[in-house]
Amino acid sequence: MPLMPGTKRRDKLAADFTCLYQITVAMLITATVQKTDIVYMNAIFISRNGPFITVFSALRFFITSFSPKKIKLKKLEASSQN
């Protein structure tokens, strides 16, 4: 599908990445509120210029590595070894 008249390609890309940022923040808030580990998350963005496929494996690793449950487990393991 062609771009609307007067719309630049970089403006469309900026809008796509703004949407990606908002979804990422929403996922972080959801994961924090629920206090659960994220097993796997991905999002597919279909834009007028073609598909944007983003896999949040780095985000999954970050959230699961620093979740409150795992931090407590690490502290318990450290105290039990002493």
Rosetta blueprint (number, residue, H / E / L):
1 M L
2 P L
3 L L
4 M L
5 P L
6 G L
7 T L
8 K L
9 R H
10 R H
11 D H
12 K H
13 L H
14 A H
15 A H
16 D H
17 F H
18 T H
19 C H
20 L H
21 Y H
22 Q H
23 I H
24 T H
25 V H
26 A H
27 M H
28 L H
29 I H
30 T H
31 A H
32 T H
33 V H
34 Q H
35 K L
36 T L
37 D L
38 I L
39 V L
40 Y L
41 M L
42 N E
43 A E
44 I E
45 F E
46 I E
47 S E
48 R L
49 N L
50 G E
51 P E
52 F E
53 I E
54 T E
55 V E
56 F L
57 S H
58 A H
59 L H
60 R H
61 F H
62 F H
63 I H
64 T H
65 S H
66 F L
67 S L
68 P H
69 K H
70 K H
71 I H
72 K H
73 L H
74 K H
75 K H
76 L H
77 E H
78 A H
79 S H
80 S H
81 Q H
82 N L
